[in-house]
């Protein structure tokens, strides 16, 4: 195959791409639109990932790379066989001693090489974004790997339509139509209008479904087999059409060829369809999102009896959660196979079996409804996807699994809860009575999750009575704002001196509304900062930190306008041993922390939470309005610096303390609306204090965030325009140089012929 004719044919077709202006025109348009569309979305979400580039969601105003490829590849492949037929060279090639499959593969590979070049040119996007964020190169590798497989499938389709006609325009239209049909039939908006069984089949046969899996960073053998079978199907059909050019349609050889090709096509379709039952996958994500964490394996190994997992699901699931069904089944199969027979997974179908329905009902698992359109009317399609875990005489239930994100943590935490003896549950004492934030009114979400793993004990007593700290394992202090008696302070001091553990959130500056500027800060004279600074040498300053580059957008007006708010800082985790690989959290109205130099201190103090290097401090905090705030405009580059917002403290007496210069970061307003990951990071902090951080690594799979932080607007614009205009311009320059080279070569050739004469 790799003999001279094969290589010569590939070189010939590649010259047709790279020696002609049309090839460079296609590359320039493809790269420019891909980059423009990506940055239009990426800068809005501020995430250091290529998900906007590889998303399968269809949007006319922001087309992603898979949809651009569906348009670009038919234009790139329309000439491969149509041109040969128009010029009469295809029949000539077929009559030469060159096998038809050699010609076919040379055409396919030349088209694939050109498409691969176009896709790889967009690597300028992640390379340039490394200057503004931490990219997950494992996931990126998977995304480009999937793009090449998708491109190969579309090249095979384009080659097939190119073999049907001599007219390149017709070939392009046919290729575009066929590719779009295959892509669109996998969209949820189409699937909900069809009967569920047909919708599931179409989604299974659509490249969108399989590309979406790979673009998450998971290379699944089933997806590879699907793309391979799709490529084989269209290449086989193209081979039949090519051979029909030189064989009589009435001959036995042609009839045998048709039967053989039909058999290969059917086999390819069956492999792609029924290959879904084949196991085997490779998790390329940096955080190993789709791989069982060591903590989960440790919990499974600690099982002393059989853990039964009953999965209640629909045989015909709603299309909205079809991908979740697949992920949940894969995870539970993986968990069972690695459990050394300690876990048994049983599947039940309540809609088909009355006994299974009764079991689901007894477990508290009900069907969930999803809208779908049928015959022009919206109908409700119900589906089951609930999990019941049984261990000895204990049962825990997940009524419905909405997303695979966090599913491993739910399974691991519920299992850990069942195998733990009730008396082993640790107790968290929550200090009250000094103006602290209320767990029931302001931090309900965080404390509800916390209560699943720990017992909670409110600590509120007469100012003249000692606090009952002997009954707790961890002390939670959430921003005192009223005087604390010496008796209570001394109680806390004795507790910590005896090796106590505490999470202390302090708020030296409190917020008040102002009719002129919206928010203003006021000093909190009872913030408990004096005690912390005198005991540990840790000072929570009376200031507000703001970061003009690393912050979050929040709504500020009744019209719902969302604005970047530098006082709500997106801070970075400085110690992953405590946060367990979590990257960032949102800190609203936080204060900076200073650490006094105390050489003979009995405490080891380490930074835990830090701002970016583009932060600064507001010492006046008399205008916290995000609109036309002069403090943001007057911030100079040389006045920016990295500030500590949280520290960890370990004492020689085995005490552990975390001090955070913010109390709002665990409130319902933040966790429920801005940063749900804050609560999970808070749980990791609690686990570190108790030295029971088994589940922390599992949580970190859903708290890991990668954010884009630009040093300035110029930095952002440079990255944007290098990719949108710079790289396309380099392609134009390269094409122009190739043109000059070809012209000079042709001139020298003509000159040599003239001299010979």
ABEGO torsion letter per residue (X at the ends): XABAAAAAAAAAAAAAAAABAAAAAAAAAAAAAAAAAAAAAAAAAGBBBAAAAABABBBAABBBAAAAAAAAAAAAAAAAAAAAAAAGAAAAAAABBBBAAAAAAAAAAAAAAAAAAAAAAAAAAAAAAAAABBBBAAAAAAAAAAAAAAAAAAAAAAAAAAAABABAAAAAAAAAAAAAAAAAAABAAAAAABBAAAAAAAAAABAAAAAAAAAAGBBBAAAAAAAAAAAAAAAAAAAAAAAAAABBAABAAAAAAAAAAAAAAAAAAAAAAAAAABBEBBBABAAGAABBBAAAAAAAAABABBBBBBBBBBABBBAAAAAAAAAAAAAAAAAAAAAGGABBBBBBBAAABAAAAAAAAAAGBBBBBBBBBBGGBBBBBBBBBBBBBBBEABBBBBABBABABGAAAAAAAAAAAAABBAAABBBBBBBBGAGBBBAAAAAAAAAAAAAAABBBBBBBBBAABBBBAAABABBBBBGBABBBBAAAAAAAAAAAAAGBBBBBBBBABBBBBBAAAGBBBBBBAAAGAAAAAAAAGBBBBBBBBBBAABBBBBBABAAGBBBBBAABBBBBBABAAAAGGBABBBBBGBBBBBBBBBAABABBBBBABBBBAABBBBAAGABABABGBAAAAABBAAABBBBBABBBBBBAAGBBBBBBABAAAABAAAAAAABAAAAAAAAAAAAAAAGBAAAAAAAAAAABBBBBBBABAAAAAAAAAAAAAAAAAAAAAAAAAAAAAAAAAAAAAAAAAAAAX
